[in-house]
Amino acid sequence: MASIKIDNGKLHLDKETLSLISGEFHYWRIDPLYWDRILDTIEEMGLQFIATYISWDFHLTEQGELDFEGKTNPRRNLKAFLDLTQKRGFKLFIRPGPYIYSEWKNLGIPDEAAKHHRFSSSFLDLAKPYMKEVASVLKPYLYTHGGHIVLFQPDNEMDLMSGGFETELGLNGKDGPYQSFLEEKYKTVEALNKHWGSAYSSFKGIPAVTSWQGRDKGLWRRYYDYRLFCHDYTNQAASWMVKEYQKLGMDVPFTLNTYSEFQVQNWRELESIVDVVGVDVYPENEFLEGEQSHQLFMERLRVLPTYSKLPYIAEFESGLWHGFIERVKNPTARHYKLCALSALASGVVGWNWYMLVNRDNWYQAPITELGDWRLPLEKVFKEMVQMVRYLDPAENKKVCDVGVAFSYAHYRMGKGYQPDLILKSLYEADIDYHFIDLGQPIKESPPILFYSGEDWLSKEEAKHLVEYVEQGGTLVCFKTFPQYNEDLDEANLFDLLLPEAVLGGREVMSDKKQVAVSWKDQKESVVQSELFVYPSSSKGEPIWANQGPVLTWELQWKQVEGEKYCVGHAFKYGKGKVIQLGFDPNPQALKDLIDVEGVVIASQSQTAKVQSALYQGKSKKDFFLIMTNNSLESKETKIALSKTLGSIDSIETFAGAKVDVLHREEGFELFLSLDAKSGDIVHFKANPL
């Protein structure tokens, strides 16, 4: 039997390796007369990997039978599509559901099944015959049976859709899976009552709190348990689907896809059930929806490498559906290139374009229903395929020593991270970073880790954070630090201080003070922020700030001389160090702190709204610098590279642009032009010190 596995960012098919770059083509929504022509265009694009859903509802005939041979409608001829794609040499990513969503009635399931949530016995009894029959059609085409199906998705965006099934799930006072979850967790109703501060006589009929209600301990704990239930039940449903399809002979790698949020699915936990989990992303055209939309897009994608052996985008925006036009607008060619480069810079190694081929209620895809190119998009989609092969991101490794703490528990609570000042400042300073998932032991510890999140942390996450510092890491907390656990009980991990004063009031024009923060007498960073002031002698080495100018109501400017504040401290903890800071971060302060702590920033843009990320090849001498320009104007760009690269030669760009290199004592500077809302990749050879 042929062997297939996922490892090191690629699919390994016996001796062949395959990058996961694919595009969605829904055979059943296109006249079969055009299938061949569409495949010609996909092949011309440079892709040999396509994906498709199979619609349970569409293949179910009016007589209640499943038609996979086109007897009742030629578009139902799944077998003909499988034969054609195999004959043409394509690899296939198959997504048979039961659920497919796909802008189809009932999200792709028949009316009878739509009455029940997707893990109820009633739904599963209806789904099993479909799953059995579609699996029997697919089995001869699996790669492990001599066919061309190499990836299998057993269901789509696993979601209990609790808002539509409260009664069946047991959320509104009726018995259901929710009560079973509570009993499994607490064992006795007395234990639940003690934790919630409630007075139930049994688990029967306990209702749920399904939306965030603030920091009241009782409501908080109930809501936290509801969110745990969502993740737990979603995992159970996913596990059942996988096992059922495996029993039916599906033995190629399994994948699942998720929303770009975390309330419903825990991406890491799902990847313990299947081989790989990807995310679905649909950004607005050219990231024009809000000031931080490009930053937030990259943040979501940075989560993928924290858990996945193949960080990929399961559905990567390509065209748009009729209900999305108002928000997304019509994506441009340069939008797609900016998205692709930004994804690669975030650590993504592959994706599946959704949709690659137009169809009913999906518009502006690069290939039409007739197999023609949508001319404004032809060049850029061909270029993106070549760009991934040029970079080969699965073979190369990011050069990055800065970490940011990540917590699924924070996101799961619905309140989550609003755009965070640390993440915003890192983005604006173009300081590349890895997310470090605190929900698992930290294996590859960055020398510096910024705490970005809420003032509480789950017990498990807290344990891993403490281990990181004890083993030699440097943790930095700006104002917010973990002082409670997930139950809102006090749990100040490092005995960090609360401020003895908070300065910056409304008696001046701004509620922020401007001060100069001293870093070990080596650098000074100007900060404008509300200040937390600490006693200077109580913990470790103090960090001082000198008062800057103040804008008052009476005077335009008044210089206050001689004022000095203790705005933080640094202290040893195990083999590592904790730095607590009582002001809001800004780009320059982060640069100065990272520099003083001796952490190397591999690449850094000196041009506003230009981002960069550096990859090192297996040879250790090959480097790839990804740059994106998110502004609405072309930029003459300057990128600073670390002197640890030694020397640079043999430099070129993917797009062929001219690059100038300036050697300085502190490193290298690259100069080149970047088009608006676009980017490029620079490949050079170096001799790292």
ZAMISE-247699 format. One record per residue (C-alpha): x negated, z, y; residue in one letter. Coordinates in steps of 0.2 Angstrom, whole numbers, padded with zeros to 4 digits, always signed. Example, Ala and Ser with C-alpha at 12.3 -4.5 7.8 and 13.67 -1.06 7.14 Angstrom:
REM ZAMISE-247699
-0062+0039-0022A;-0068+0036-0005S;
***
This chain:
REM ZAMISE-247699
+0000+0000+0000M;-0006-0004+0017A;-0012+0011+0028S;-0007+0014+0046I;-0010+0029+0057K;-0011+0034+0075I;-0027+0041+0081D;-0039+0041+0097N;-0026+0032+0107G;-0023+0017+0096K;-0013+0011+0081L;-0025+0009+0066H;-0019-0004+0053L;-0031-0004+0039D;-0046-0012+0047K;-0037-0018+0063E;-0034-0008+0078T;-0020-0011+0090L;-0017-0005+0108S;+0001+0001+0111L;+0005-0012+0125I;+0022-0019+0121S;+0038-0026+0129G;+0057-0024+0125E;+0067-0039+0119F;+0085-0036+0113H;+0088-0050+0101Y;+0107-0045+0099W;+0110-0048+0118R;+0102-0065+0118I;+0108-0082+0111D;+0098-0085+0095P;+0095-0102+0101L;+0083-0095+0114Y;+0073-0082+0103W;+0059-0094+0099D;+0057-0099+0117R;+0057-0081+0123I;+0043-0077+0110L;+0033-0092+0116D;+0033-0085+0133T;+0029-0067+0127I;+0014-0075+0117E;+0008-0084+0132E;+0008-0067+0141M;-0005-0061+0129G;+0007-0049+0120L;+0009-0048+0101Q;+0019-0032+0101F;+0037-0031+0105I;+0051-0018+0104A;+0069-0018+0101T;+0084-0007+0099Y;+0097-0010+0085I;+0114-0006+0090S;+0125+0003+0078W;+0141-0001+0088D;+0137-0019+0090F;+0133-0022+0071H;+0149-0013+0066L;+0162-0026+0064T;+0181-0024+0068E;+0184-0022+0049Q;+0172-0007+0049G;+0158-0015+0040E;+0140-0017+0046L;+0134-0035+0048D;+0115-0038+0049F;+0115-0056+0043E;+0126-0064+0057G;+0141-0068+0046K;+0153-0063+0060T;+0142-0066+0075N;+0125-0075+0076P;+0118-0062+0087R;+0121-0049+0073R;+0108-0058+0062N;+0095-0044+0062L;+0087-0052+0046K;+0084-0068+0055A;+0076-0060+0070F;+0064-0050+0058L;+0060-0065+0048D;+0056-0075+0064L;+0045-0062+0072T;+0035-0059+0056Q;+0033-0078+0054K;+0026-0079+0072R;+0014-0065+0069G;+0021-0052+0081F;+0020-0033+0077K;+0037-0024+0079L;+0042-0007+0087F;+0059-0004+0080I;+0072+0008+0087R;+0088+0008+0077P;+0096+0024+0083G;+0110+0030+0080P;+0109+0033+0098Y;+0100+0019+0109I;+0109+0021+0126Y;+0103+0004+0132S;+0117+0003+0145E;+0129+0000+0130W;+0147+0008+0128K;+0145+0026+0120N;+0126+0025+0122L;+0126+0013+0107G;+0137+0023+0094I;+0155+0019+0088P;+0170+0028+0096D;+0173+0039+0082E;+0155+0046+0082A;+0155+0048+0101A;+0168+0063+0099K;+0154+0074+0092H;+0137+0080+0098H;+0123+0072+0089R;+0118+0086+0078F;+0135+0091+0072S;+0140+0089+0054S;+0154+0077+0059S;+0142+0066+0069F;+0129+0066+0055L;+0142+0062+0041D;+0147+0046+0052L;+0129+0042+0055A;+0122+0043+0038K;+0130+0027+0031P;+0123+0017+0046Y;+0106+0025+0044M;+0105+0021+0025K;+0111+0003+0028E;+0099-0001+0042V;+0085+0007+0033A;+0088-0004+0018S;+0087-0020+0029V;+0071-0014+0038L;+0061-0007+0023K;+0054-0024+0017P;+0048-0028+0034Y;+0038-0011+0036L;+0019-0014+0038Y;+0017-0002+0023T;+0027-0015+0013H;+0018-0030+0019G;+0029-0033+0034G;+0026-0031+0053H;+0036-0016+0058I;+0022-0003+0064V;+0031+0009+0074L;+0048+0017+0071F;+0059+0027+0084Q;+0073+0037+0074P;+0084+0041+0090D;+0083+0039+0109N;+0080+0052+0122E;+0085+0067+0111M;+0098+0076+0121D;+0112+0087+0116L;+0122+0082+0132M;+0128+0100+0133S;+0138+0096+0148G;+0150+0085+0137G;+0151+0096+0122F;+0152+0114+0128E;+0165+0119+0115T;+0157+0111+0100E;+0140+0118+0104L;+0147+0136+0107G;+0143+0137+0126L;+0160+0142+0133N;+0165+0156+0122G;+0169+0147+0106K;+0158+0149+0091D;+0144+0136+0087G;+0126+0133+0086P;+0122+0143+0102Y;+0128+0159+0094Q;+0118+0155+0078S;+0102+0153+0089F;+0105+0170+0097L;+0107+0178+0081E;+0092+0170+0074E;+0082+0176+0089K;+0088+0194+0091Y;+0094+0198+0074K;+0106+0212+0080T;+0118+0211+0094V;+0111+0228+0100E;+0094+0220+0103A;+0103+0206+0113L;+0113+0219+0123N;+0097+0229+0127K;+0088+0213+0133H;+0102+0205+0143W;+0110+0222+0149G;+0126+0217+0141S;+0139+0225+0130A;+0145+0213+0117Y;+0151+0220+0100S;+0145+0204+0090S;+0137+0187+0092F;+0154+0179+0090K;+0159+0169+0105G;+0145+0174+0117I;+0145+0162+0131P;+0130+0154+0139A;+0123+0153+0157V;+0119+0135+0159T;+0113+0134+0177S;+0100+0143+0186W;+0107+0158+0195Q;+0092+0166+0204G;+0081+0181+0200R;+0095+0193+0194D;+0087+0199+0178K;+0102+0199+0167G;+0107+0181+0172L;+0089+0175+0172W;+0087+0181+0154R;+0103+0173+0148R;+0098+0156+0157Y;+0081+0157+0149Y;+0089+0159+0132D;+0100+0144+0135Y;+0085+0133+0140R;+0076+0139+0124L;+0092+0134+0114F;+0091+0117+0122C;+0073+0114+0116H;+0076+0122+0099D;+0091+0112+0095Y;+0084+0096+0101T;+0069+0099+0090N;+0080+0103+0075Q;+0090+0087+0078A;+0074+0076+0080A;+0067+0084+0064S;+0083+0080+0054W;+0083+0062+0060M;+0065+0060+0055V;+0067+0068+0038K;+0083+0058+0034E;+0074+0041+0038Y;+0059+0046+0028Q;+0070+0050+0013K;+0077+0032+0016L;+0059+0025+0014G;+0054+0023+0033M;+0035+0027+0031D;+0027+0020+0046V;+0022+0031+0061P;+0037+0039+0070F;+0039+0040+0089T;+0051+0048+0101L;+0054+0046+0119N;+0059+0058+0133T;+0066+0060+0150Y;+0053+0062+0164S;+0060+0080+0166E;+0057+0095+0155F;+0074+0104+0154Q;+0080+0095+0139V;+0065+0091+0129Q;+0048+0099+0126N;+0036+0085+0124W;+0022+0094+0115R;+0034+0102+0103E;+0042+0085+0099L;+0025+0078+0095E;+0023+0091+0081S;+0039+0083+0073I;+0034+0064+0075V;+0017+0055+0076D;+0018+0052+0095V;+0030+0056+0110V;+0031+0045+0125G;+0040+0047+0142V;+0052+0035+0151D;+0048+0032+0169V;+0058+0022+0182Y;+0050+0024+0199P;+0058+0017+0215E;+0051+0001+0222N;+0033+0003+0229E;+0036+0022+0229F;+0045+0021+0245L;+0058+0034+0241E;+0049+0049+0248G;+0032+0054+0255E;+0026+0061+0238Q;+0034+0049+0226S;+0018+0041+0221H;+0010+0059+0219Q;+0025+0065+0208L;+0024+0049+0197F;+0006+0052+0193M;+0009+0071+0190E;+0022+0067+0177R;+0010+0055+0168L;-0004+0068+0169R;+0006+0078+0156V;+0005+0065+0142L;-0014+0068+0138P;-0011+0087+0137T;-0003+0085+0120Y;-0003+0067+0114S;-0016+0058+0103K;-0009+0042+0111L;-0003+0045+0129P;+0009+0031+0132Y;+0025+0027+0142I;+0039+0024+0130A;+0049+0015+0143E;+0040+0008+0158F;+0050+0000+0171E;+0052-0018+0171S;+0067-0025+0180G;+0082-0013+0182L;+0100-0010+0176W;+0115-0013+0187H;+0118+0006+0190G;+0100+0008+0197F;+0099-0005+0210I;+0104+0005+0224E;+0090+0018+0221R;+0076+0008+0214V;+0079-0008+0224K;+0071-0024+0217N;+0053-0021+0211P;+0040-0032+0218T;+0025-0040+0209A;+0013-0028+0218R;+0024-0013+0213H;+0021-0017+0195Y;+0002-0018+0197K;+0002-0002+0207L;+0012+0007+0194C;+0000+0000+0180A;-0016+0005+0189L;-0008+0022+0194S;-0003+0025+0175A;-0021+0021+0169L;-0028+0033+0182A;-0017+0047+0176S;-0023+0046+0158G;-0011+0034+0151V;-0018+0022+0137V;-0002+0011+0133G;+0016+0007+0137W;+0032-0002+0132N;+0039-0012+0146W;+0058-0010+0147Y;+0065-0023+0149M;+0052-0037+0146L;+0067-0049+0143V;+0082-0050+0154N;+0099-0047+0146R;+0117-0043+0150D;+0117-0029+0164N;+0098-0029+0165W;+0091-0039+0180Y;+0075-0045+0187Q;+0065-0043+0171A;+0049-0055+0171P;+0056-0066+0157I;+0074-0073+0158T;+0087-0075+0144E;+0082-0093+0143L;+0064-0089+0140G;+0058-0094+0157D;+0046-0084+0168W;+0053-0076+0184R;+0040-0085+0194L;+0035-0071+0206P;+0031-0060+0191L;+0022-0071+0179E;+0005-0069+0186K;+0005-0050+0188V;+0012-0047+0170F;-0002-0058+0163K;-0014-0049+0174E;-0009-0032+0168M;-0011-0036+0150V;-0029-0042+0154Q;-0032-0027+0164M;-0028-0015+0150V;-0040-0025+0139R;-0053-0025+0152Y;-0053-0006+0154L;-0048-0002+0136D;-0043+0016+0141P;-0042+0023+0123A;-0060+0019+0121E;-0066+0027+0137N;-0066+0045+0143K;-0061+0052+0160K;-0075+0060+0170V;-0066+0075+0177C;-0070+0094+0179D;-0055+0100+0188V;-0040+0108+0179G;-0023+0113+0185V;-0012+0125+0175A;+0004+0118+0168F;+0018+0127+0161S;+0033+0120+0151Y;+0042+0136+0154A;+0042+0134+0173H;+0049+0116+0172Y;+0061+0121+0158R;+0070+0134+0170M;+0077+0120+0181G;+0070+0128+0196K;+0053+0121+0191G;+0039+0115+0202Y;+0045+0108+0219Q;+0031+0097+0226P;+0017+0110+0225D;+0004+0112+0239L;-0010+0113+0227I;-0005+0097+0219L;-0001+0089+0236K;-0018+0094+0243S;-0028+0088+0227L;-0019+0071+0229Y;-0022+0069+0247E;-0041+0074+0245A;-0042+0062+0230D;-0048+0075+0218I;-0044+0070+0201D;-0039+0083+0189Y;-0032+0087+0171H;-0017+0097+0168F;-0020+0111+0156I;-0005+0116+0146D;-0005+0135+0145L;+0007+0135+0130G;-0007+0131+0118Q;-0025+0137+0116P;-0036+0129+0129I;-0049+0119+0119K;-0058+0109+0132E;-0060+0121+0146S;-0063+0114+0164P;-0076+0124+0174P;-0062+0127+0187I;-0043+0129+0185L;-0031+0131+0199F;-0015+0141+0196Y;+0000+0130+0201S;+0017+0136+0198G;+0029+0151+0198E;+0025+0170+0200D;+0029+0173+0182W;+0022+0166+0166L;+0027+0168+0148S;+0018+0180+0137K;+0010+0166+0126E;+0005+0156+0141E;-0003+0172+0149A;-0013+0176+0134K;-0021+0158+0134H;-0024+0160+0153L;-0033+0176+0151V;-0043+0169+0136E;-0049+0155+0147Y;-0056+0167+0160V;-0063+0179+0148E;-0073+0164+0140Q;-0081+0159+0156G;-0068+0149+0166G;-0065+0151+0185T;-0047+0154+0190L;-0041+0151+0207V;-0024+0157+0214C;-0017+0153+0231F;-0005+0166+0236K;+0006+0164+0220T;-0001+0172+0204F;+0007+0177+0188P;+0014+0195+0191Q;+0029+0194+0179Y;+0033+0188+0161N;+0047+0177+0156E;+0059+0192+0156D;+0054+0196+0174L;+0046+0212+0168D;+0030+0216+0178E;+0014+0208+0170A;+0000+0207+0183N;-0013+0198+0172L;-0028+0202+0182F;-0022+0216+0192D;-0022+0205+0207L;-0018+0213+0224L;-0002+0211+0235L;-0006+0209+0253P;-0006+0224+0265E;-0001+0212+0279A;+0007+0195+0281V;+0002+0187+0298L;+0009+0172+0307G;+0026+0176+0315G;+0039+0168+0326R;+0031+0175+0342E;+0021+0159+0343V;+0026+0141+0343M;+0021+0140+0324S;+0023+0153+0311D;+0006+0148+0304K;-0011+0155+0310K;-0026+0144+0312Q;-0042+0152+0305V;-0059+0147+0298A;-0062+0152+0280V;-0080+0156+0275S;-0086+0151+0258W;-0101+0161+0253K;-0108+0158+0271D;-0111+0140+0265Q;-0096+0131+0272K;-0081+0134+0283E;-0064+0127+0281S;-0051+0126+0294V;-0034+0133+0288V;-0017+0133+0296Q;-0006+0145+0286S;+0004+0160+0285E;-0010+0173+0280L;-0010+0186+0267F;-0022+0199+0272V;-0030+0211+0259Y;-0040+0227+0260P;-0059+0221+0261S;-0066+0234+0249S;-0054+0236+0235S;-0058+0222+0223K;-0074+0211+0221G;-0082+0201+0234E;-0071+0198+0250P;-0067+0181+0257I;-0066+0181+0276W;-0057+0171+0289A;-0061+0170+0308N;-0046+0168+0320Q;-0044+0151+0328G;-0034+0145+0343P;-0016+0151+0345V;-0002+0142+0353L;+0010+0154+0363T;+0026+0153+0372W;+0018+0158+0388E;+0001+0149+0388L;-0003+0132+0381Q;-0018+0138+0372W;-0026+0155+0371K;-0042+0158+0361Q;-0043+0175+0353V;-0061+0179+0350E;-0068+0191+0337G;-0053+0193+0325E;-0058+0193+0307K;-0047+0195+0291Y;-0050+0197+0273C;-0040+0183+0266V;-0045+0184+0248G;-0058+0190+0235H;-0068+0184+0220A;-0072+0196+0205F;-0079+0194+0188K;-0067+0195+0173Y;-0075+0194+0156G;-0088+0180+0156K;-0078+0171+0170G;-0071+0174+0187K;-0055+0175+0197V;-0053+0170+0215I;-0037+0176+0224Q;-0034+0167+0241L;-0020+0172+0253G;-0017+0156+0262F;-0010+0139+0259D;-0022+0126+0252P;-0026+0110+0261N;-0037+0095+0256P;-0053+0100+0265Q;-0052+0118+0259A;-0051+0112+0241L;-0066+0101+0243K;-0076+0115+0250D;-0071+0128+0237L;-0075+0116+0223I;-0092+0111+0231D;-0097+0129+0233V;-0092+0133+0215E;-0104+0120+0209G;-0091+0109+0202V;-0094+0090+0202V;-0081+0078+0209I;-0085+0062+0200A;-0076+0050+0212S;-0068+0053+0229Q;-0059+0041+0241S;-0064+0043+0259Q;-0049+0032+0264T;-0032+0039+0267A;-0019+0035+0253K;-0032+0027+0242V;-0034+0036+0225Q;-0047+0035+0212S;-0051+0040+0194A;-0068+0037+0185L;-0069+0033+0166Y;-0085+0033+0156Q;-0088+0021+0141G;-0094+0025+0124K;-0111+0019+0129S;-0113+0032+0142K;-0119+0019+0154K;-0103+0009+0157D;-0091+0016+0170F;-0074+0010+0176F;-0068+0016+0193L;-0049+0014+0195I;-0043+0013+0213M;-0025+0012+0220T;-0019+0009+0238N;-0002+0016+0240N;-0001+0012+0259S;+0009-0003+0267L;-0007-0011+0274E;-0023-0017+0266S;-0038-0005+0267K;-0056-0007+0269E;-0060+0007+0256T;-0074+0019+0254K;-0077+0028+0238I;-0090+0042+0236A;-0098+0043+0219L;-0108+0058+0212S;-0127+0058+0212K;-0126+0063+0194T;-0123+0045+0190L;-0142+0042+0193G;-0143+0024+0198S;-0130+0010+0199I;-0132-0008+0195D;-0123-0023+0187S;-0107-0020+0197I;-0091-0031+0197E;-0072-0029+0200T;-0058-0034+0188F;-0050-0045+0202A;-0067-0052+0208G;-0068-0044+0225A;-0085-0041+0233K;-0092-0023+0232V;-0105-0016+0242D;-0115-0001+0237V;-0124+0012+0248L;-0136+0024+0241H;-0137+0041+0249R;-0146+0057+0245E;-0129+0066+0240E;-0123+0051+0229G;-0117+0033+0231F;-0103+0025+0242E;-0094+0009+0237L;-0086-0002+0250F;-0072-0015+0246L;-0056-0021+0252S;-0039-0016+0243L;-0023-0025+0246D;-0007-0015+0252A;+0002-0007+0237K;-0011-0013+0225S;-0028-0009+0218G;-0042-0014+0207D;-0055-0008+0194I;-0073-0008+0197V;-0085-0009+0182H;-0103-0004+0184F;-0118+0002+0174K;-0127+0018+0178A;-0140+0029+0171N;-0133+0047+0172P;-0144+0061+0175L;
***
